[in-house]
């Protein structure tokens, strides 16, 4: 029971088109050159925390929800320069 195989191999090659990688520049503070530590300040926010009370009277947080009503500002953590415009780019 010898099987007859062809000596020519057939391969199919799929070529994918190059795809774009979105590149964002790192934020660097223009005053102190910090590129690592930042913080945000959210004005006029309401935080909802839903709790479950256990048998012993202790509370266990189940879910948190934040409603932002005011502006969000972005700052350098080293020199406190406002960098909100750089964050929004």
N, C-alpha and C positions, 0 to 999 in steps of 0.2 A: 504494500500500500504506500507507494511513494507519491508524494504530492508534488505537483508541478508549480514551482514559484518562479516568477519573473525576476531576472537579475537586475532590472532597473527599479530603483526606488523612487517613489513619488512623495514629495513633501509639499506641504502648502505653508506658505509664509504670509503672515498678516502684518502689514505695516500700518502703524497708527500715526496719524498726523501729530505734529508737536502740539502740546497744549500749553496754555498760558498759566504761569504761576503768579498769583497776585503777590506783589512785593510791597511791603510797607517799610518806610524808613523808620529807624528807631527815633523815638522822641529824645531830644537832648536839650536840656535847659540852656538857654542862651546866656544866662547870668553866671552859673556855676559849673556848667558842663556835666551835670548829673544826668545819667541815663538809666538809672536803676530804681530809685525810690520816688514814688509819687503817691498822692492821695486825692480823693474826691470829697467835695462838700456838697451835700444835697440839702437845698432849702425847702422848707414847707413840705415835709414828707410825713405820711401817716404809716405807722407800722402796726400790722395786725398779727398777733401771736395767738394761736389757738391751743388751748391746754386741755389735758385730761387729768382729772383729779383721781389719784390712786386711793385705795382703801385706807392707807395710813395718813391721808390728808396731804401728801406731797403732790406737787404739780409736775406733769411731764409735758414738755412742748411737743406738739404734734406737727404744726405747720406754721410757717411765717409768710406773710404777704406784705409787700411794700407798695404804697401808692405815692408816686412822686408828683407833686403839684407845682413845685417851683423849679428854678434853674439848677442844673448840676454843673459845678465848677471843678476844674482839674488843676492841681497845684504841684509844684516841685517840693519834695519832702525835705530837701536840704536848705533852700533859701526862701521857700514859700512864695515864689513867683507864680502868678496865675498863668497857666498854659492851656486854657480851655480851647483856644483857637487851634493849637497844635494837635490836640486830641481829636478834634472833629474832622481833621483832614483825612 
